[in-house]
Amino acid sequence: MVTAVAIQTFFSITIGLAVDGKLVQLGVQLLRVTTTNDNLDALRFYQRRGFRIVALRPGPVDESRKIKSTIPVLGEYGIPIRDEIELELLIERRSQESESRSR
């Protein structure tokens, strides 16, 4: 099982690499993540690190629950889990912003 802390640690390291320009050197141009509408901590985490919301998909969790009944109805803070939110970080732009600030 992957915990939220492990995921946040992974993305902190990955975002750090993006700022250092390492991901650009590897040809990575975009990081994309998806979370659910109840996960306010993840939404805060990603947005504070430069990710932008690029898509909102209403209802897919409701559909997934029909296949996997163990998906809870209520999530964090008692918020009904229904929707998916997709966020992206453009690596090249982020790296260039970091370089321009260091000059």
N, C-alpha and C positions, 0 to 999 in steps of 0.2 A: 504494500500500500504506500502510495506517495502522499506525504503530508503537505499541508499548505506551507509550512515552514520550509520544507525541501524545495518546493516550487518557487517560493519567493527568493530563496538563496540562489537557485539556478538562474532566475531572471535577473537578480542583482548582479551576479557575475557576468551574465551575458550582456546586460545593458552597460556594465563597466567596460567590457571588451568593445562594445559599439562606440563608446565615448573615446576610448583609446585608439580607435581606427582599425583594430584588429579584424573585426568582422568585415569591414570594407575591403581590407586586403584579401580576405578569403572569398570575396565576391558576394557576400550576403548583403542584400539591399533592404530587406523588409523582415520584421518580426511580426507575427500575427498570433493573437491569443483570443480565446473565446471563454466567456464566463457566463454565469446565470444572473438574472436580474436581482436576486437576493444577496449576491456576494459583494456587499458594499466595501468590505475591506480590500478585495481584489481590485475593484474599480478605482478606489482611492490609490492603491499601490501603483497600478499601471499608469494612471493619468499623471500622477506626481513625477513619473519618470519619462514623460513625453509622449506616451501612447495617446492616440486619438480614437474616438469611437467612430467606426466606419459602417457598422451595420447593426440593426436591431431586428431580430427575428422573433415575432410574436408567436407563441404557442408550441415550439418544437419540444419543450420539456413535457408538456401535456401528452404529446404524441409518443414520446419515448417511454413515458410512464405506462402506456398501454402494453408495451413490450416487456418492460422491466418494472414490475410493480413495487420494487424496493426503493425506487426514487421517492424521497419524501415530498409531501405536499407543501409543507412549510419549511422554510430555510432559515437563514440567519435573521435575527431580530423579528422573527414571526412573520416574515414576508413570504407570501405564496410564491413558489418556484414555478415559473411558467415560460419565461422567455430567455433567449440567448442574446448576449451582447458581444460583438466582435470589435476588437481594438487592434490598431496597427502602430508600429514605430518604424518610420523611414530611417534606416541606418545612416545612409549617406548624408541626409540633411542634418541629423543629430550630430554626426561626427564633425561636419563643417561648422556648425554652431559652436561646438566646443573649441575647435581650433581658432575661430575668430575671437572668442572671449579670452583666449590665452595670449593673444598678441598684444 
